[in-house]
Amino acid sequence: MKLEEKAILKEKIEKEIQKLGQEIQDLKEMVQPISTENAIGRISRMDAINNKSVNEAALRKASLRFDDLKQALQKIESPKFGICVRCYEIIPMGRLLLRPQSKSCVKCAY
């Protein structure tokens, strides 16, 4: 992988980490326990519980992606970065731009 490509990927990963960090903070605020003291009505309370579940799932997904991106940022200087862990072929730059945390090429991912 060329140095320019690594620089582009590194910048993209850093931006994604920053963006996800803020998103995770927002989601953590949204998944706080729903107090039973609030008189919001039964239907509204059920809706709030449902929204909390959706936000918890989004938080888990964002946290996993955040961790994967941090790992990718740590490994970007490694000569093995951008090499498929299964077939040892170069992962196309287009895939890395879309999913910088990718460890495998499209063919091996499925």
C-alpha positions as CSV (number, residue, x, y, z in Angstrom):
1,M,0.0,0.0,0.0
2,K,1.3,3.4,-0.9
3,L,2.1,6.0,1.7
4,E,-0.5,8.4,0.2
5,E,-3.2,5.8,0.5
6,K,-2.2,5.0,4.1
7,A,-2.4,8.8,4.9
8,I,-5.9,9.0,3.4
9,L,-7.0,6.0,5.3
10,K,-5.5,7.2,8.5
11,E,-7.3,10.5,8.2
12,K,-10.6,8.8,7.4
13,I,-10.2,6.4,10.4
14,E,-9.4,9.3,12.8
15,K,-12.5,11.2,11.6
16,E,-14.7,8.1,12.0
17,I,-13.4,7.5,15.5
18,Q,-14.1,11.1,16.4
19,K,-17.6,10.9,14.9
20,L,-18.4,7.6,16.6
21,G,-17.1,8.8,19.9
22,Q,-19.6,11.6,19.9
23,E,-22.4,9.2,18.7
24,I,-21.6,6.8,21.5
25,Q,-21.8,9.6,24.1
26,D,-25.2,10.6,22.7
27,L,-26.4,7.1,22.7
28,K,-25.3,6.5,26.3
29,E,-27.4,9.4,27.4
30,M,-30.4,7.9,25.5
31,V,-30.2,4.5,27.1
32,Q,-30.5,5.7,30.7
33,P,-33.0,3.8,32.7
34,I,-36.6,5.0,32.4
35,S,-37.9,6.2,35.7
36,T,-41.2,4.8,36.9
37,E,-41.8,8.1,38.7
38,N,-42.5,9.9,35.4
39,A,-46.2,10.0,34.7
40,I,-46.0,9.7,30.9
41,G,-48.8,7.3,30.3
42,R,-48.8,3.6,29.5
43,I,-48.5,3.9,25.7
44,S,-45.8,6.6,25.9
45,R,-43.9,4.5,28.5
46,M,-44.0,1.5,26.2
47,D,-42.8,3.6,23.3
48,A,-39.9,5.0,25.5
49,I,-38.9,1.4,26.4
50,N,-39.0,0.4,22.8
51,N,-36.8,3.4,21.8
52,K,-34.4,2.5,24.6
53,S,-34.0,-1.0,23.2
54,V,-33.3,0.4,19.7
55,N,-30.8,2.8,21.1
56,E,-29.1,0.1,23.1
57,A,-28.6,-2.0,19.9
58,A,-27.3,1.0,18.1
59,L,-24.9,1.7,21.0
60,R,-23.6,-1.9,20.9
61,K,-23.0,-1.7,17.1
62,A,-21.3,1.7,17.4
63,S,-19.1,0.5,20.2
64,L,-18.0,-2.6,18.2
65,R,-17.2,-0.4,15.2
66,F,-15.3,2.1,17.4
67,D,-13.1,-0.7,18.8
68,D,-12.5,-2.1,15.3
69,L,-11.5,1.3,14.0
70,K,-9.1,1.9,16.9
71,Q,-7.5,-1.5,16.1
72,A,-7.2,-0.6,12.4
73,L,-5.6,2.8,13.3
74,Q,-3.0,1.0,15.5
75,K,-2.2,-1.5,12.7
76,I,-2.2,0.9,9.8
77,E,1.6,1.2,9.9
78,S,2.0,-2.6,9.8
79,P,3.1,-4.1,6.5
80,K,0.2,-6.6,6.9
81,F,-2.4,-3.8,6.9
82,G,-4.6,-4.0,3.8
83,I,-3.8,-7.7,3.3
84,C,-6.6,-10.3,3.5
85,V,-6.2,-12.5,6.5
86,R,-7.5,-15.5,4.6
87,C,-6.2,-15.4,1.0
88,Y,-3.3,-13.0,1.6
89,E,-4.3,-10.9,-1.4
90,I,-4.3,-7.1,-1.2
91,I,-7.7,-5.7,-0.1
92,P,-8.8,-3.1,-2.7
93,M,-8.6,0.5,-1.7
94,G,-12.3,1.0,-2.4
95,R,-13.2,-1.5,0.2
96,L,-10.8,0.0,2.7
97,L,-12.3,3.5,2.1
98,L,-15.8,2.1,2.8
99,R,-14.8,-0.2,5.7
100,P,-11.3,0.8,6.9
101,Q,-11.5,-1.9,9.6
102,S,-11.8,-4.7,7.0
103,K,-9.5,-7.6,7.6
104,S,-10.6,-9.6,4.6
105,C,-11.3,-9.0,0.9
106,V,-14.9,-9.1,-0.4
107,K,-14.4,-12.6,-1.8
108,C,-13.2,-14.0,1.6
109,A,-15.7,-12.0,3.7
110,Y,-18.6,-14.2,2.6
